[in-house]
Amino acid sequence: MIDPFKEFPHLLAPLQIGDVIYRNRMFCAPTGHTDDIAPGQPSVDGLMSFERIAIGGAATVAEGEVIIDHTEFSDGKWPREITNMQNYNYARMADIVKRHGAVPTMELCFSGSGPSKPSMGIFRASGKPLEGPCDMEKNADGFPVKAMTEERILEVIRDFGMGAMAAKRAGFPMVSIHAAHSRAFQHWFSPQENKRTDKWGGPSAENRCRFAVMAIDEIHRVCGRNFPVEIRISGTEIVPDGYGVEEGCRIAEQLDGHADIISISVSAMDTMNPESFSRTHLSMFYEEGHHADVAAEIKKHVKKSLIGVAGGFSDPWLMEKVLAEGKADIICMARQLNCDPDLPNKVRSGRVDEIRKCMRCLTCFSQTVSHGDMLCALNPEAQRNRENYYALAPARKMKVLVIGGGISGMQAALTAAQNGHEVLLAEKNGELGGTILCEKDVPFKAALHRYIEQQKASLEKAGVKVRLGRKVDPDTVRSLAPDAVICAIGSDVVKPPIPGIELPQVHSAVEVFAKPELARGRVLILGGGLAGTELAIYLSSLGKDVTLVEMAPFLNDGGNSCHGIAVRDMLIQHKVPLNLSTRAEAITAEGVRCTGPKGEVFFPADTVVYAAGMRARKEEALRFYDTARVFHMVGDCVNSSTILNATGTAYTAARYLGRYGD
């Protein structure tokens, strides 16, 4: 066991700002919870989500994007606001977080001319124009923007003070201001957008930052100088026509000494631009801690404020290194604390090998946008806090057989063992992990394979009996006489019926992921789902000449729209030619004949790879239907889908075994 206080002296060091003491340097970045109720209060499930992060040992727990301007949502489109002084559940949130030793914080937001696409939530009342530094026919999202008058600017500044006081009265010892990710203040910071000729804009960084500085000062005036105020800024706008780190430094210089903490993120004005989105919400294709160098450069220009940094952090050794090298003073995490809310406690107790590390697949973000639940592919308990909190009926101990040792089978076996059952896991191959093992050498899938190794270790600790190289049939199962069978036998590769598919230069995506040396010369990938697009990215990173063909008019993100954006970002970075609405008709020794939008087209290729999806092994799984009194099919053998589906279905089936008459 390591000595955590010797290994992580900076990460575990307490911090005091004003009247507030933080128990470590691991802050929860503002995310909030989707399950809010009018008029702007977190629901019981929201409260329990915040509580779970506090229990896990984070220094702060943050509710994100709380609106301070009562005019923004007169039509009730966005429930999360602080202008209603009877938001009792915010007081409950503050209380419950503080009782677990963390500091509750509220991120105050004025949207202005910020993100306004329907997919992001329209941050204005219907029919009301967006507000910004200057008149614009259209902002990055295609909406008209009206220049704010000085009277209106001063009104919003007062609103920040009132919002902060409302938060303070509710029990929040600090607040944050969202001035990044195209929220209002970023538009005012921008030399490209803020062309005003008065004291609120123009070439002067002091003028462009005046609005934000006065909002911070107003909060301190109303709430007291010992009431910490954090501001989150985009240290760079990333894209060529946005401002760079040099301007980010000038912005920070103006905020220095006004804000107690300047938290560094990155974002372009068009937050859904793939190149911006995938670095703002760091995708698996970028290195962990991607923004640390931006924060380090800004920190050189800041004398009084502390610097926080986000950027896909999950490794405590890297977090410690960033702090020890003086690149930042605070590490901010969002998705990681959804994947493993106990990370801070595991660091403090020296159990760093048990940390479930976020693989930045963006499932949580995509699920939030599409279904309203911030679920996690690797943590089946995420956002199911009410279910996990209230006691279930005691489980009657059962003898459980899990068939299949992939992602789903491992989770089912682990959950069953943790709930007191005797578990045998049978896997036909010589290694646990399933089909996804073909990607174990892919750099941007490293986190997934760390997770698989961690699951293996957890199975051993939980006492699960694992039998590798053991393929079972129904008669074998009956001879073992289990009380319950959980079938997790996965899916098979779909081989499309294209003439020439049997030629020697044609391979499946699974084969090429496992052996990239099979991809020789010019490579043509048939299929624009995640397997095909991620393989294109991987092969391109190895220097191979790759072209992609997809019969649909769009790439298939597998239901994870946010990771789909990250994939498109990488396809742009690697300059992979995309041919949509193009169907493969025949494969020859020279290439592939296709039909595209303009008729027949021929793609020369030395290697052809098909990525046409996976087919669930339903029929094979149903052979085990009557081999035990309790039978469940989980994961890909039901519906070839996602890791989220694999872990979620397995966890649920195993958790309720022996509890309700089965």
N, C-alpha and C positions, 0 to 999 in steps of 0.2 A: 504493500500500500504506500502510495506517495504521500509526502508531507505537503498538503495543498498550500500552506502559508509560506513555504519556501519556494514552491514551484510557481505560485500565482500571487505574489505579494502585491502587485499593482491592481490586478483584477478584483481581489478580495478586500482591498483597502477601503475602509469607510470614507465617506465624503460629507462635508458640511457646507451648505450654501445658505447664507442668511440664518433663519431659524430652523432649517430643515436638515436632518441627518439622514443620509442614504447608507444602507448597510453594505453596499459594494458598488462596483462600477458597471454592473450589468443592468442596463435600463431596458424597459419594455418600450419599443417604439410605438407611436400611436397607430392603432388599427381600429379599435372599437369593436362593436359586435353588431351584426346585421339585424338582430331581433330586438328592435326598439319599438316602443309603443308611444302613441301620441299622448300628450304633447311633448315629445322629446325625451322620454325616460327609458333607460335600459330596462328590459323585462327581467323576470326571475332568471331565465336562462342566461341573459347577458350578465347579470350580477354573478352568477355561478362561474361563468367563463373568466371574469376578472378575478374572482376569488381563487380560482385554480392557479392562475399565474402567480398570485401573491403567495400561495402556499408553497409554490416551487422555489421561492427564494429570490426572485428578482428584486432589484432596488426600487423600481417604480412599476406602476401598472397604469396604462394610458388609455383613456377613451379618446378616439380620434374624430376630427372634423365636426366639432360642435359649433353650430352657427351662432354668431353674436348679433347679427343684423335681422331685426324682426320683420323687415320688409322683404327678405329673400324668399320666404315660403308662405306667403299669405294664402296660397292654395293648398297648403299642407303636403307638398310633394316630398319634403325631407323632414322626418320627425325629430332628428337629433339636434336639439337647440337648447340654449340656456336662458333665453329671454323670458320664459315662463318661470317665475320665482317659486312656483310650487312643484318643482321637479324633485319630489321626495326620494325617488329611486336613485338620483345622483347622490343624495346624502347617504342613502343605504350603501351605495357603491363605495363612497369614501370611507365609511365606517368599517365595512367588511374587509377592505384592502388594508386599512391601518391596523386592524386587529391581528392580521397575519404578519405585521412588521414591515410592510412595503409602503411606499409613498404614492398615493393616488394623484394622478395629474390629468388635466383636461386640456386637449388641444383645441384652442379657439381658432375659428376660421371665418374669414370674410372672402367670399368667392370672387366677387368683382367680375372680371372678364375671364375667369378661370375655366376649368373643364366643364363643358356644357353639352357633351354628346349624351343622347338618351341612355346609352350603355353605362355611362358614368354617373347618371343621376343629374337631371337638369338643375343647376344650382341657381335658379331664379324662379320667381313666381311666373306663371304663364302670362305671356304678353308683355312682360316688363323687359326693357332692353338691358343687356349686360353693361356693367360699368367698368371703365378703365381710365388710364391716364389720358388717352386721346380718342377722338372720334375715329372709328374704323368701320368700313363697310362690312367687313367680315373678319372675325378672329380666326385662329387656327382651326377651330371647329365649325366655321362657316356661319357664325352668328354675328349680327351687328353689335357694335359697342359704342356707347355714348361716353364722352369725356365727363369725369366727375368735376363738379364745381368745388371751390374751396369750402363752401358751406357744407357740402355733402361729405367732403374729406374729414372735416372736423367732427361731423356727426358720427361717422364711423369710428373715429378715434375715441370718442366718448363711449360708443358701444363696446369697444374693447375693455375699457375700464369697468363698465357696468357688468359685462359678461364675466370678467375676472372676479369682481366682487360677489356676483351670484355664486360662482364656483367656490370662492372662499367661504361664504356663508353656508354652503352645502358641505363643507368640511375638507375641501381640497387645499393642501398646503402650498401648491404651486400650480402654474399653468404653462402651457406651451402655445406658441403662435405658429400656424402653418403658413409659411411664406415660400414654399417650394412646390414642385409638381404642378406648376401653372396656376396655383392659387394666387389671389389678387396681388400680393406684394411682389411676386416674381415679375409680373408685368410692369410694375413701377420700377423695379431694379434694372430692367432691361434697357440698354442704350438703343436697341433696335426698335423697341415699342414706345418707350417714354420720350417723346419728342416735345414735351411741353416747354414753354419759354418762361414759366414763372418759377417760384421757389420750390415747386414740387417735381421738377424734372429737368430734362435737357442733358447736356454733356457732363454736368457735374454729378459725381457719385453721391456727394453730400445731399444734393437736391433730390435725387432719385430715391434715396433711402430715408428721406425726412418723414414720410408717411409712417413707415414701419417704426422708426426711432421714436416718434411721438406717441405711437400706440403703446410701445413698451413703457415709455416714461409715464404715460397715463395710468397704466396698470400699477406701476410702482407708487405713483402719487395716491391712488385710491386704496391700494392694498398694503402699502408699506414697503420700504426698501429691503426689508428682510424676507419678503415674499418672493421666492425665486421665479424668474421668467425665462423660459427657454424659447428660442426661435429656430425654426427649421428652414434652411435655405438650400437652394440648388447651387452647389459650389462651381458647377459648370453646366452649360446647357447642351453639351455633347455634340450636337449636330453642327455642321459647318456654318450655318447662318445665325447661330446663337452665340451667347457670350462664353468665353473660356475661363480657365482657372484664374488668369490674371484679373479679370473683372470680378470674379468671385472673391478674390483677396481684397479688392477695393470695397466691395459691399461689406465684407466682414469687418474691415477697419472702421466703417461708419457705425456698425452695430456694437463694436467692442466697448465694454464698460456699461452699456445700456442693458443688453441682455446678459443674464448670468451664465447661460449656456447657449452657444451657437452650434446647432446640430447640422452636420453636413450630409446632404444627399445629392443626387444629380437628377436633372430632368430638362428636356426641351419643353417649349410652349405647347407643342402638339404631343400630349402625354401618350397618345395611342400610336405614335410613330414607332414602328418596331425597334429602331435603333435606340430610341429613348426609353420606351417601356421596359425593354429587356435589361437595361442597366439601372433604371430607377428601381424596378422590382427585379433584382439581379437574377438572371436565369442561370441554369446549370452550365451554360457554355462559357461563362466568365469565371475567373478565379475568385475564390472567397476573399472577402475584404477588399473588393475592387476599388472602393472609394477612399481607402486609407491614405493613398498618396495625395489625393486631392485635399483631404483634411490636413495632412502634414504641411502642405504648401500654405494653406490658409492659416494654420496655427502660427507660422512664422510672422504673420502680420497682425496677430492678436496679442494684446498685452494683459488684458484684465479678465475677459470672459473665458470660461472653460469651453473646450471643443469636444463635441460628441460626434460619433461617426457610425453610420449604418453601412450595410453592404454585404448581405448574405453570410454573416458570421455564424459559425457553429462549432468551430474548433477552439477550445479555451487556450491552447498553446499559442495559436495565432493571435487571439485577443490580447493575451499577456504581452506578446512581442510588440504589438502595435502600441500598447500603453507604455511599455518599458522603453521603447525607442522615441517616445515623446511625440508620436504622430497624432495622438488624441488623448483626451482625459477620461472619456466615457465610451463604452461600447453599447450601441443600440441594436436590439433584436426584435423582430416581429414574428415572422414565420417560424423561426427556430423555437420560440416559446409556445407556439401552437403544436409543433412536432414533439417537443419535449419540454413541458413547463418546469420540470425538475432540474434542468441544466444547472442553474445557480447552486442549488443544494448539492448536486453531484460534484460540482467543482469544489465546494467548501469541504465536503466529506472525503475528497480524494478518489471518488468513483468515476473518474472521467471516461474510463473505458465503457461505462454503461450508458453514456449519453447517446440518445437516439438523434442522429444528426440529420437535419433537414437536407434533402437532396435538391431543393429549389426547382421542383417539378411544376410549381405554380398551380397545383391542384386546388389548394386552399383558396387562392384568389379566384380561380375560374369557377369553383363551386359557389363562392360567395356571390359572384356576378350572376350566375345562371340559376342558382337554386336557393340562395339566401343563407346557406350554412357554410361556415369556414372550416370544412372538414380537412382531414390530413390523410394522405395516402399511406403513410407509415405508422401513424398513431390512431388506431381505431377508436380511442376514447375521446379524441378531440371534439369539443362542442357537444358532447353527450354527457355533460356534467351532471345534469339532474338524474339521468338514468344511473350514472355511476355512484352518485352520492347516497341516494336512498337505498336502504338495505333490501336485498333480494331475499326470498325465502332460502333457507339453508339448502345447499346442494346435497342430494343423496349421492354418495360416492359410486361412480360407474367405471366399468372397464371400457375404455374408448380406443378404437382403432382408427387412425387417420391414414388414408391411402393417398399417397402423393406428398412429396417433400419440396414443393415449390413455395412461392411466397404465401399462398393461401394455406397450404398444408402445414407449414411451420407455424403460422399464426394460430391456426386452429389447435394444434397440439400444445402450444405454449399456453394459450388461454385456458384450455381444458385442465392442464396440469396445475396452473395457478389457482384454479377453482376447486382443487382437491381430488381430481380424478386420476385414476391409473391409466397412463397413456402409452400406447405403442404407435410409432410412426414408421410406416413402411414406404420406402422409395425404391423404385425399380432400377434407378441409375446408381452410380458409385459416388454421387455427391448431391448434397442438398442445394436447392436453389432454383431448379426447374429450367425452363427454356431461356429465361432471362440471363442465364449464365453465359450465353453466347456473347454478351456485351461486357463481360468482366474486364476487358482490357481497353474499353472505350474511356478516354479521360473524363468526359463530362458525365459519365455514369459511375464515377468512383464512389460517390456517396451512397448510391444504391447498393453497391457491393460491400461497402463497409457495413451497411445495415444487415445484409444477408449474413455476414460473418458474425455480427452481433447476435442475430437471431439464433444462430447455431450454438453460440456460447450460452445463451439464455435457456435453450432447450436442455442443455446438459445440466445447468444449475437447477432447473425445475424438476429434474429427475425423469425426463421423457426418455423412454427406450427407443432408440433409433436403429432401424435395420436397413442398411443400404444394400443395393443390388438384390432386392427382394421384390419381385413382381408377384402380386397376389391375384388369385382368381376367386370367384364366389365360393367354391368348395373350400379353399384355404381359409377364407374368412369364417365360414361356418365352423370349421374345425377349431378356430381360436375362440369361438363363442363370446364375442364382445357384447356388451350391453348397448353400445352405440357405435355406429360407423359414420365417419365424416369423410366423404369422397372428394378429393381435391386433385383430380388427375389431369387437369389442364386442358390444353387444346392442341390441334395439329395445324401445320402450315398449309394454307390453301395454295394449290398449284393450278394456276389458271389454264384453261383449255385453249392455248394459243398454238397454232401450228409451229413446230420448231422448238417447243419448250424443252424437248429431250436432248437437244444438241449439247455437246460437252462444254461449251463456253457459257452455258446458262446455269445459274445458281439461285438459290433462295436467299433472302436477306439474312435469315438466321445463319446460313452457312458462311456468308461473307463477313458478317459481324464476327464470327468465331475465327475465320481465317481470311483476313483482308488481303492476303497475298493472292487469293483466287481472282481478285479484281485486277486484270491486266489491261494495259493500253487504255483505249477509250471505253468508258463504262457507261452503260445506259441502264437506269433504274426505272422499272415499270411499277408505278404506284406512288401516290402522293400522300399517303397516310403518315403517321409518325414513324413507322419502321422505315419507310422509303426515304423520308426527308432527313431523319436523323442519320441514316446510313450515308446519305449524300454528304452531309456535313462531316461525318467521320472520315470518309474516304477523301474528301477535299482537303481536310486537315493533314492527311498523309501525303498530299501532293498529287493525288490522282485526278485525272481528267474525267469529270462526272457530268452527265446530263440527266434530267429527270422528266418523265412523261407521266401524266395523270389524265385519265379519261373524263373526270368531272371538271367543271369549270372553276373549281377551287380546290385548295389543299385541305385534307381532312385532318383536323386537330384532335380527333378522338374524343371530343367532348371537353377538352381542356383548352379553351379559347386563349387563355393567357400564355400557356406554354406554346400554343400555336404562333402567337406573336413573336415569342423568343426564337422559335424555329425560323420564321421568316426573316428575322434580323440576321441570323447566321447564314441563311441562304444568300442574303444581300452581301454580307461581309465576304463570303467565299465565292461570290459571283457565279453561282450554280445556275445554268440555263434551265428555265422552267417552261414546260410545254403543256398547258392546260387544255381541256376539251380535246384531248388527243388519245385515240384508241389504238393499241397495238393489234395489228392484223396478222402478222406472220414474222417469225424470226428466221433469219438466214445466217449463213456463215459470215456474211459481210456486215450484218446489222439487223435493224428492225424496220419493217414496213408498217406505217401507221396511217390513220385517217385523222386529219386535224381540221381546224376551222376553215382552212382554205383548200381542203381536199387532201389527196394522197401526199405523204411526205416520207422520206426515207432517212433514218438516222444511222450512219455508220457506227459500228460498235465492235470492239474486240471481246467485251464481256457484257453479258446481259444479266441483270438481277431482277427477280420478281419479288414484289412486296405487296401481295394481294390480300393480306390479312390472315387471320387464324380462325379455325373452325372448332367450336366447342365439342368435346368428346361426350356428348349427352348420352348417346346410345350405350357406349361402353360403361359409363357411370351407372346407368339404370340397371345394369346386370347385377349390381350389388344391393338393389332396392330391398330385397327380402332377406338379407343376410343377418340382420339384427333388428331388435324391437324398435330402436331409434335410428333413423337414417337421415343424413343431410348431404346435399350436394352444394359445394361452395366454390367460389372463384370462377376460373375460366371454363370449367367443365359445364357450367350452367350457361354462361354468356361470356364469350371471349371479350374482355373489356380492359379494365385498368387495374393498376395496383390498388387504388382506392377501393374498387369493387372486391378485389381479392382479400385484402385485410379486413374490410368491413363485414363482408358476409361470413368469413371464417370466425372472426371475433364474436359476432352475434350468435351464431350457431353454437359455439363452444361455451359461451358465457351462461347460457340458459339451460344447459344440460342438467338433468336431475332435479330441477326446481319446481316444475309445474306438472307433475304427474306422469312424466315420460319415463 
